[in-house]
Amino acid sequence: MILKNFNSFKSVIIVLILSVIACANYSSTNKINNFTLQDYNGKEHSLSDYKDSKAIVVIFVATECPVSNAYNSRMEDLYKEYDQKDIAFLGINSNKAESVERIKEHAEDNGLTFTILKDKNNVIADEFDASFTPEVYVLNRKYEILYHGRIDNSKNEADVVTQDLKNALNEILAGKEVTTKSTKAFGCSIKRV
């Protein structure tokens, strides 16, 4: 009897410890620290530069990833639509082999006019715990993550059924809580140092 109670007690303790660890991990990635990176022209941008926006959209992008490239026009269209509504867009390239020169050339060739920053040594990708390109994080003015995941449900624009990022931004603009806070991001893995 005592052994049975001890095993039950031990199980409860293990569950409590795992719960505390899960909560600690969640809270550490639920808010992002301010950071400063340079764009492909060498100009510094801090997250705090955008704190007066209604939301900040951070998209991890790449120059060589076919999935990220399939989203180039969609990312630009979203930027143009929501920039007018006081939502900031920042692209971040964390891939070790993609140079600042290549990022600039890629942006110009693909008509990407939103700010794209170079994350040398993938420090910011690590802060966000980002894994893919493209992968989206929507932050509020306190840098808390309101939405994390994919832009929409399909690399092929003709097959898109769910516009997850757009839905989240519309809810934010309407003063509502984001209904779907997380979706599964997909694309190419970020090539870390």
C-alpha positions as a printed NumPy array, in Angstrom:
array([[  0.   ,   0.   ,   0.   ],
       [  2.773,   2.398,   0.948],
       [  4.699,   1.513,  -2.212],
       [  1.605,   2.118,  -4.357],
       [  1.023,   5.541,  -2.756],
       [  4.71 ,   6.405,  -3.184],
       [  4.565,   5.537,  -6.911],
       [  1.423,   7.662,  -7.337],
       [  3.103,  10.532,  -5.477],
       [  6.223,  10.147,  -7.636],
       [  4.082,  10.275, -10.812],
       [  2.37 ,  13.468,  -9.645],
       [  5.75 ,  15.085,  -8.887],
       [  7.096,  14.141, -12.322],
       [  4.012,  15.616, -14.034],
       [  4.362,  18.827, -12.   ],
       [  8.057,  19.156, -12.862],
       [  7.374,  18.612, -16.57 ],
       [  4.55 ,  21.183, -16.441],
       [  6.833,  23.775, -14.846],
       [  9.505,  23.124, -17.489],
       [  6.941,  23.421, -20.3  ],
       [  5.611,  26.695, -18.885],
       [  9.129,  28.071, -18.457],
       [  9.99 ,  27.205, -22.049],
       [  6.75 ,  28.716, -23.331],
       [  7.174,  31.979, -21.462],
       [ 10.793,  32.36 , -22.562],
       [  9.768,  32.193, -26.22 ],
       [  6.447,  34.037, -25.865],
       [  8.215,  37.406, -25.684],
       [ 11.134,  38.605, -27.779],
       [ 13.9  ,  40.88 , -26.543],
       [ 14.655,  44.072, -28.428],
       [ 17.388,  43.571, -31.029],
       [ 19.295,  45.568, -33.624],
       [ 20.341,  44.296, -37.056],
       [ 21.543,  45.927, -40.263],
       [ 19.611,  45.884, -43.51 ],
       [ 21.357,  45.091, -46.797],
       [ 22.36 ,  48.761, -47.159],
       [ 24.112,  48.79 , -43.781],
       [ 21.412,  50.8  , -41.972],
       [ 20.655,  49.645, -38.433],
       [ 17.097,  48.775, -37.434],
       [ 15.967,  47.955, -33.91 ],
       [ 12.76 ,  46.186, -33.03 ],
       [ 12.009,  49.183, -30.808],
       [ 11.927,  51.411, -33.935],
       [  8.577,  49.765, -34.73 ],
       [  7.029,  49.723, -31.235],
       [  4.389,  52.317, -32.148],
       [  2.985,  50.083, -34.894],
       [ -0.252,  48.199, -34.258],
       [  1.733,  44.988, -34.816],
       [  5.153,  43.919, -36.07 ],
       [  5.349,  41.085, -38.6  ],
       [  8.71 ,  39.312, -38.616],
       [  9.245,  36.875, -41.49 ],
       [ 12.329,  34.69 , -41.74 ],
       [ 13.2  ,  34.626, -45.441],
       [ 15.817,  33.196, -47.78 ],
       [ 17.238,  33.916, -51.206],
       [ 17.769,  30.311, -52.326],
       [ 14.824,  28.471, -50.766],
       [ 12.18 ,  27.574, -53.375],
       [  9.414,  27.699, -50.757],
       [ 10.422,  31.151, -49.523],
       [ 10.735,  32.314, -53.133],
       [  7.245,  30.996, -53.927],
       [  5.999,  33.468, -51.32 ],
       [  7.896,  36.553, -52.556],
       [  4.926,  38.207, -54.267],
       [  2.544,  37.244, -51.449],
       [  4.886,  38.717, -48.824],
       [  5.192,  41.934, -50.833],
       [  1.413,  42.146, -51.358],
       [  0.791,  41.647, -47.628],
       [  3.368,  44.316, -46.815],
       [  1.758,  46.818, -49.187],
       [ -1.729,  46.088, -47.867],
       [ -0.931,  46.243, -44.16 ],
       [  1.764,  48.928, -44.172],
       [ -1.077,  51.344, -44.923],
       [ -2.797,  50.067, -41.768],
       [  0.193,  50.765, -39.494],
       [  1.542,  47.227, -39.345],
       [  5.327,  46.956, -39.695],
       [  6.983,  44.208, -41.756],
       [ 10.54 ,  43.   , -41.229],
       [ 12.197,  40.255, -43.208],
       [ 15.146,  38.522, -41.534],
       [ 17.67 ,  36.404, -43.396],
       [ 19.557,  34.113, -40.995],
       [ 21.109,  31.709, -43.506],
       [ 24.878,  31.555, -43.028],
       [ 25.73 ,  31.235, -46.735],
       [ 23.502,  34.062, -48.018],
       [ 25.53 ,  37.269, -48.15 ],
       [ 24.249,  40.801, -47.677],
       [ 25.028,  41.46 , -51.347],
       [ 22.959,  38.451, -52.422],
       [ 20.063,  39.513, -50.159],
       [ 20.066,  42.993, -51.733],
       [ 20.207,  41.579, -55.267],
       [ 17.414,  39.106, -54.475],
       [ 15.19 ,  41.832, -53.011],
       [ 15.703,  44.062, -56.045],
       [ 15.149,  41.216, -58.531],
       [ 11.918,  40.168, -56.799],
       [ 10.502,  43.615, -56.046],
       [ 10.675,  43.168, -52.274],
       [ 10.379,  46.656, -50.769],
       [  9.877,  45.813, -47.09 ],
       [ 12.931,  45.986, -44.829],
       [ 15.109,  42.868, -44.902],
       [ 17.736,  42.454, -42.207],
       [ 20.798,  40.199, -42.065],
       [ 21.053,  38.025, -38.963],
       [ 24.735,  37.104, -38.877],
       [ 25.419,  33.979, -36.834],
       [ 21.634,  33.351, -36.616],
       [ 21.436,  35.005, -33.174],
       [ 17.938,  36.376, -33.779],
       [ 16.7  ,  33.141, -35.362],
       [ 17.825,  31.446, -32.153],
       [ 16.028,  34.078, -30.041],
       [ 12.795,  33.41 , -31.939],
       [ 13.485,  29.669, -32.133],
       [ 12.805,  29.959, -35.867],
       [ 13.402,  26.889, -38.023],
       [ 12.07 ,  27.56 , -41.527],
       [ 11.91 ,  30.02 , -44.39 ],
       [  9.36 ,  31.425, -44.595],
       [  8.303,  31.458, -40.936],
       [  6.202,  34.248, -39.442],
       [  5.97 ,  35.848, -36.007],
       [  3.503,  38.64 , -35.261],
       [  4.412,  40.751, -32.239],
       [  2.535,  43.394, -30.293],
       [  4.082,  46.601, -28.903],
       [  5.497,  44.69 , -25.935],
       [  7.172,  42.206, -28.339],
       [  4.842,  39.435, -27.213],
       [  4.107,  36.826, -29.87 ],
       [  0.471,  37.03 , -30.975],
       [  0.808,  34.631, -33.907],
       [  3.502,  32.198, -35.044],
       [  3.574,  29.897, -38.056],
       [  2.904,  29.942, -41.763],
       [  1.748,  32.709, -44.11 ],
       [ -0.946,  30.46 , -45.549],
       [ -1.53 ,  26.764, -46.112],
       [  0.128,  26.161, -49.502],
       [  3.343,  26.929, -51.357],
       [  1.214,  26.962, -54.532],
       [ -0.863,  30.125, -54.465],
       [ -3.67 ,  28.523, -56.49 ],
       [ -4.139,  25.932, -53.717],
       [ -4.417,  28.392, -50.808],
       [ -7.488,  27.792, -48.652],
       [ -6.44 ,  29.367, -45.338],
       [ -4.746,  32.765, -45.136],
       [ -3.453,  32.394, -41.584],
       [ -1.277,  35.517, -41.375],
       [ -3.921,  37.709, -42.965],
       [ -6.591,  36.351, -40.608],
       [ -4.396,  37.115, -37.581],
       [ -3.644,  40.662, -38.784],
       [ -7.322,  41.382, -39.463],
       [ -8.244,  40.241, -35.956],
       [ -5.523,  42.456, -34.462],
       [ -6.748,  45.453, -36.454],
       [-10.316,  44.757, -35.296],
       [ -9.118,  44.817, -31.682],
       [ -9.811,  41.115, -31.226],
       [ -7.671,  38.385, -29.763],
       [ -5.99 ,  36.245, -32.421],
       [ -8.103,  33.089, -32.728],
       [ -5.446,  30.821, -34.224],
       [ -2.243,  31.717, -32.399],
       [ -0.059,  29.035, -33.953],
       [  0.13 ,  27.058, -37.174],
       [  2.787,  24.687, -38.476],
       [  5.391,  26.594, -40.46 ],
       [  6.919,  24.847, -43.46 ],
       [  9.686,  25.53 , -45.937],
       [ 13.452,  25.168, -46.057],
       [ 15.407,  24.845, -42.841],
       [ 17.402,  27.855, -41.713],
       [ 21.061,  27.086, -42.437],
       [ 22.728,  27.944, -39.134],
       [ 26.372,  28.613, -38.347]])
